[in-house]
Amino acid sequence: MACALHLLCPGRVRVAHINHQLQAPATQWANWLAAQCQQWQIPCTVQAVAVAPGNIEAQARKARYQALFHLLQNDEILVLGHHQQDQAETIFLRLMSGSGVKGLSAMQVLEHRKTKWLWRPLLDCSRQQITELAALICPDYIDDPANQQANFDRVFLRQQVWPLLKTRWPAMDSTLNRTALLMQDSHEILQEVLAQDWLQCGDQNALDIQQVKLLGQPRQRLLLSRWMQGAEQYAPAFHLVEQVRQTLLDARQDATPRIEWQGWQFRRYQHQVYRLPQQLEKAQDMQIFWPPEQILELPTGQWQWQPQKSGFASQLMTQPLVLQARRGGEVMHVQGRAGHWPLKKCLQEAKIPPWQREQVHLLYAGAQLLGVFTAQGFWCNQMQDLVQDGWLPCLVSSTLNFKKATQQHEI
């Protein structure tokens, strides 16, 4: 295919070969390809990758695409040689894994991934057509021996399943390709529905349970699956989506169920279900010097001293201060309340989620409690002496606890 493209677009094609280093002659094959490209006067880049342990087919594919995307420049299109039988095999394998409409959409001729474009111009061509063309252009082409190892799922299909099925349905490759096109149409329609539901029910961090429950179960599953996936490459398994739907959406308001997947945790609080990093920062005791120009990063967010009509004297910012995690039993005089109140009760009544209560810091100057850092802002201890035109800690950004969760992703 590289040679054919070079003939059509001379000077605008280059070859990238990924050496998975999984077979003894892999380096020899890379050298052969480099020599062949030199003969054709096509630039060639060979990139070796390390394939992670596990499912060797899946891990090799993941390593291959990561390397290809890294090599791909902004003004280039990645052209892949997938053909009609590749597409049919993909549909069959995804059917066996229980995939939905998106999975059965299989591969697209033109595909946009983030800022990169993929083009598969041979999806309508049969394997036999490509083999015949390869034999004409390059009679000594190399056929990967792995294509004959039946322990790989695709090879098992080609050797054992495909010949049997084609005796009954000779045109099955083209028929399955048509199924992929119909599934791609269906997926596009579902994406339009999903965009409407997403806008109605929340954002990438949290969903409104009452709004989600207004949807039928199929739309609930579609929304939850995409919401849980976030920027991950693959959607969560069906049973996990159902677990979130049944356990979190229908839990008692005072219950605190937690479901984990792929480094994320899904939790319910009040009338919302949250998508959070599995590991959240917690408050830690520390002593600090905090000048007015410095940004202080805490689990609750980014903080900075700012002038206020009423606040602490400026001398406070020149002395050592102590940040302390909650011990339990703390009481303080919060603005708007008469007398002293347990901090725990104040946090509950402010409807601060349990995981954010673990991020709360108490600010001390010596033995004096100055106030509390919360995700909603700084709560000043009204028992302290405040001065006119003083200084108070202000929350500059409250996104730290959602740093990973707020990565942008397309619906």
C-alpha positions in Angstrom: 0.0 0.0 0.0 2.9 2.4 0.8 4.3 1.9 -2.7 0.8 2.5 -4.3 0.3 5.7 -2.3 3.8 6.8 -3.2 3.0 6.4 -6.9 -0.2 8.4 -6.4 1.3 11.1 -4.2 5.0 11.2 -4.8 7.0 12.9 -2.1 4.1 13.0 0.3 4.3 9.5 1.8 6.5 8.1 4.6 6.5 4.7 6.2 6.4 3.9 10.0 7.2 0.4 11.1 6.6 -0.7 14.7 8.9 -3.5 15.9 7.1 -5.3 18.7 10.3 -7.3 19.5 8.1 -10.4 20.0 9.8 -12.7 17.4 13.4 -13.5 16.7 13.5 -12.2 13.1 11.7 -9.0 14.0 14.8 -6.8 13.6 15.6 -8.6 10.3 12.1 -7.8 9.0 12.6 -4.1 10.0 15.9 -4.0 8.1 14.3 -5.6 5.0 11.5 -3.0 5.1 14.0 -0.1 5.5 16.0 -1.4 2.5 12.9 -1.8 0.4 11.7 1.7 1.2 15.1 3.1 0.3 14.8 1.3 -3.1 11.4 2.9 -3.6 12.7 6.3 -2.3 10.2 6.4 0.5 11.3 7.8 3.9 11.0 5.0 6.6 11.1 5.2 10.4 11.5 2.0 12.5 10.3 2.3 16.1 10.9 -0.5 18.6 8.3 -0.9 21.4 8.1 -2.9 24.6 4.8 -4.9 24.8 3.4 -5.1 28.3 2.5 -8.5 29.8 -1.1 -9.7 29.6 -3.2 -10.3 26.5 -0.5 -10.1 23.9 -2.8 -9.2 21.0 -4.4 -6.3 23.0 -1.1 -5.1 24.5 0.8 -5.2 21.2 -2.0 -3.2 19.5 -2.0 -0.6 22.4 1.8 -0.2 22.1 1.6 0.0 18.3 -0.9 2.8 18.3 0.8 4.7 21.0 4.0 4.7 19.0 2.3 5.5 15.7 0.5 8.5 17.2 3.7 9.7 18.7 5.4 9.6 15.3 2.5 11.2 13.5 2.8 14.9 12.8 0.0 17.4 12.9 -0.4 17.7 9.2 -0.3 13.9 8.5 -2.9 11.2 8.3 -2.1 7.7 9.5 -3.0 5.3 6.7 -3.7 1.7 7.8 -4.0 -1.5 5.8 -7.0 -3.1 7.4 -9.1 -4.9 4.8 -12.6 -6.5 4.6 -11.8 -9.6 6.5 -10.1 -7.7 9.3 -13.3 -5.7 9.7 -15.4 -8.9 9.7 -13.2 -10.5 12.3 -13.4 -7.4 14.5 -17.2 -7.5 14.4 -17.2 -11.2 15.3 -14.7 -10.9 18.1 -16.6 -7.9 19.6 -19.8 -9.8 19.3 -18.3 -12.6 21.3 -17.2 -10.1 24.0 -20.7 -8.8 24.4 -20.1 -5.4 22.8 -22.9 -3.0 22.1 -23.6 -0.7 19.2 -20.3 1.2 19.5 -18.2 -2.0 19.6 -20.1 -3.5 16.6 -19.4 -0.3 14.7 -15.9 -1.7 14.4 -13.5 0.2 12.3 -14.3 3.3 10.2 -12.8 4.2 6.9 -12.0 7.7 8.2 -11.6 8.1 12.0 -10.7 11.0 14.2 -9.0 10.3 17.5 -8.4 13.4 19.5 -6.2 15.5 17.2 -5.2 12.7 14.9 -6.8 11.2 11.7 -6.8 7.6 10.6 -7.6 6.4 7.1 -8.4 2.8 6.2 -8.8 2.9 2.4 -8.8 -0.9 1.9 -11.7 -1.8 4.2 -13.8 -2.7 1.1 -11.0 -4.8 -0.4 -10.7 -8.5 0.1 -7.6 -10.1 1.6 -7.1 -12.0 -1.7 -7.1 -8.7 -3.7 -4.4 -7.2 -1.5 -2.3 -10.4 -1.6 -2.4 -10.5 -5.4 -1.4 -6.8 -5.6 1.5 -7.3 -3.1 2.8 -10.2 -5.2 2.9 -8.0 -8.3 4.6 -5.0 -6.6 6.9 -6.9 -4.2 7.1 -10.7 -4.9 9.4 -11.3 -1.9 7.1 -9.6 0.6 7.1 -11.1 4.2 4.1 -12.7 5.7 4.2 -12.6 9.6 4.4 -16.2 10.9 2.2 -15.1 13.7 -0.6 -15.2 11.1 -0.4 -19.0 11.4 -0.4 -19.3 15.2 -3.9 -20.6 16.2 -3.5 -19.5 19.8 -4.3 -16.0 18.7 -8.1 -15.3 18.4 -7.9 -13.9 14.9 -5.8 -16.7 13.6 -8.2 -19.2 15.1 -11.1 -17.5 13.3 -9.3 -17.6 10.0 -8.2 -21.2 10.2 -11.1 -22.9 12.0 -14.2 -20.7 11.9 -14.1 -18.7 8.7 -13.8 -21.6 6.3 -16.8 -23.4 7.9 -19.0 -20.2 7.9 -18.1 -19.3 4.3 -19.3 -22.7 3.0 -22.7 -21.6 4.2 -22.5 -17.8 3.7 -19.8 -17.1 1.0 -20.4 -13.3 1.1 -20.1 -13.0 4.9 -17.2 -10.6 4.8 -19.1 -8.0 2.8 -22.3 -8.7 4.8 -20.5 -8.1 8.1 -19.0 -4.9 6.7 -22.5 -3.7 5.9 -23.5 -4.5 9.5 -20.6 -2.3 10.7 -21.8 0.6 8.6 -25.4 0.3 9.9 -24.0 0.1 13.5 -22.0 3.3 12.8 -25.2 5.0 11.7 -27.0 3.8 14.9 -24.1 4.9 17.0 -24.2 8.4 15.6 -28.0 8.6 16.4 -27.3 7.4 19.9 -24.6 10.0 20.3 -27.2 12.7 19.6 -29.5 11.3 22.3 -26.6 11.0 24.7 -25.6 14.6 24.2 -29.1 15.7 25.2 -29.2 13.5 28.2 -25.7 14.5 29.3 -26.7 18.2 29.2 -29.8 17.5 31.2 -28.3 15.3 33.9 -24.9 16.9 34.8 -21.3 17.0 33.8 -18.2 14.8 33.8 -17.8 15.1 37.6 -21.4 14.5 38.8 -24.8 13.5 37.6 -28.2 14.5 39.1 -29.8 11.2 40.2 -33.4 12.5 39.9 -32.7 13.6 36.3 -31.1 10.3 35.4 -34.1 8.4 36.9 -36.4 10.2 34.5 -34.7 8.3 31.6 -35.6 4.8 30.6 -33.2 2.0 31.6 -31.5 1.8 28.2 -30.7 5.5 28.2 -29.6 5.3 31.8 -27.1 2.6 30.8 -25.9 4.5 27.8 -25.3 7.7 29.8 -23.7 6.0 32.8 -21.4 3.9 30.5 -20.1 7.0 28.7 -19.9 9.1 31.9 -17.9 6.3 33.7 -15.6 5.9 30.8 -14.5 9.6 30.8 -11.2 9.9 28.9 -10.4 6.2 29.2 -9.9 4.2 26.0 -12.5 1.5 26.7 -15.9 1.7 28.3 -16.6 -0.2 31.5 -18.0 -3.7 31.5 -21.8 -4.1 31.4 -22.0 -5.5 34.9 -20.2 -2.4 36.3 -22.5 0.0 34.6 -25.5 -2.0 36.1 -23.8 -2.0 39.5 -23.6 1.8 39.4 -27.1 2.1 38.1 -28.7 -0.2 40.7 -26.4 0.3 43.7 -25.7 4.1 43.5 -28.9 5.4 41.9 -31.2 3.4 44.2 -29.2 3.6 47.4 -30.7 5.3 50.5 -29.9 8.9 50.8 -27.8 8.3 53.9 -25.9 5.3 52.4 -22.3 5.7 51.2 -21.8 2.9 48.6 -18.5 3.0 46.6 -17.7 1.3 43.3 -14.2 1.3 41.8 -13.0 0.9 38.2 -9.7 1.7 36.3 -8.4 4.1 38.9 -11.7 5.8 39.5 -14.3 5.6 42.2 -18.0 6.3 41.9 -19.9 7.5 45.0 -23.2 8.9 45.9 -23.9 11.9 48.2 -27.3 13.6 48.6 -28.9 13.6 45.2 -25.9 13.2 43.0 -23.5 10.5 42.0 -19.9 11.5 41.6 -16.9 10.3 39.5 -13.7 10.7 41.4 -10.1 9.6 41.3 -9.6 6.5 43.3 -6.9 8.1 45.3 -7.8 11.4 46.8 -5.5 13.6 48.8 -6.3 13.8 52.5 -5.3 16.6 54.9 -1.9 16.2 56.6 -0.4 18.1 59.5 2.3 20.6 58.5 3.9 23.8 59.6 4.1 26.6 57.0 5.4 30.0 56.3 2.8 31.6 54.0 3.6 35.1 52.6 0.8 37.0 50.8 2.2 36.5 47.3 2.4 32.7 47.6 -0.2 30.2 46.4 -0.8 27.5 48.9 -1.9 24.2 47.4 -4.0 22.0 49.6 -6.4 19.0 48.9 -9.3 21.5 49.0 -7.8 23.7 46.3 -5.4 26.6 45.7 -5.4 29.4 48.3 -4.0 32.9 48.6 -4.1 35.7 51.1 -6.4 38.5 49.8 -7.3 41.8 51.4 -10.8 42.0 52.9 -12.9 44.6 54.7 -12.5 42.6 57.8 -9.7 40.0 58.4 -6.5 39.1 60.2 -3.7 41.6 60.8 -0.9 41.5 58.2 1.6 40.5 60.9 0.0 37.1 60.9 1.5 36.4 57.5 5.0 36.8 58.7 4.9 34.1 61.5 4.8 30.3 61.3 1.4 28.8 61.1 0.2 25.2 61.6 -2.2 23.3 59.4 -3.8 20.4 61.1 -6.1 17.6 59.9 -9.3 17.0 61.8 -8.9 14.9 65.0 -12.6 14.8 65.8 -14.4 16.8 68.5 -13.3 20.3 67.2 -15.7 23.2 68.0 -15.6 26.7 66.6 -17.7 29.8 66.3 -18.8 30.0 62.7 -20.1 33.2 61.2 -23.9 33.4 61.3 -24.2 31.0 64.2 -24.6 31.8 67.9 -22.1 30.1 70.2 -19.7 27.3 69.5 -20.7 24.4 67.2 -19.0 21.0 66.5 -17.1 21.2 63.2 -18.5 17.8 62.2 -22.0 19.2 62.4 -21.1 22.3 60.5 -19.6 20.2 57.6 -22.6 18.0 57.5 -25.1 20.9 57.4 -23.0 22.6 54.7 -23.5 19.4 52.6 -19.8 18.9 52.1 -19.4 15.3 50.8 -17.6 12.8 53.1 -14.5 12.6 51.0 -14.1 16.4 51.1 -14.4 16.4 54.9 -11.3 14.3 54.9 -9.5 17.1 53.1 -10.3 19.8 55.6 -7.4 21.6 57.3 -7.6 23.6 60.5 -5.4 26.7 60.6 -3.7 27.5 63.9 -1.4 30.3 65.1 0.1 28.8 68.1 -2.8 27.3 70.1 -5.4 29.7 68.5 -7.7 28.2 65.9 -8.0 30.8 63.2 -10.4 29.0 60.9 -11.0 26.0 58.6 -10.1 25.4 54.9 -13.0 23.6 53.2 -13.9 23.0 49.6 -16.5 25.7 49.9 -14.1 28.3 51.2 -12.4 29.5 54.4 -14.5 29.5 57.5 -13.1 32.1 59.9 -13.3 31.4 63.6 -15.3 34.4 64.8 -13.7 34.2 68.3 -10.5 35.6 66.8 -9.8 39.3 66.7 -10.3 40.7 63.2 -9.2 44.1 62.0 -10.5 46.5 59.5 -8.9 46.1 56.1 -7.3 42.8 57.0 -6.4 39.6 55.2 -8.2 36.3 54.8 -7.3 33.1 52.9 -9.3 32.9 49.7 -10.0 29.9 47.5 -8.4 30.7 44.1 -9.2 27.4 42.5 -11.2 24.5 43.9 -10.4 22.1 41.1 -7.5 20.2 42.7 -9.7 17.4 44.0 -11.1 17.0 40.5 -7.7 17.5 38.7 -7.9 14.1 37.0 -11.7 13.9 36.7 -11.9 17.2 34.7 -9.8 16.1 31.8 -11.7 17.1 28.7 -13.2 14.4 26.6 -15.8 14.2 23.9 -19.2 12.7 24.5 
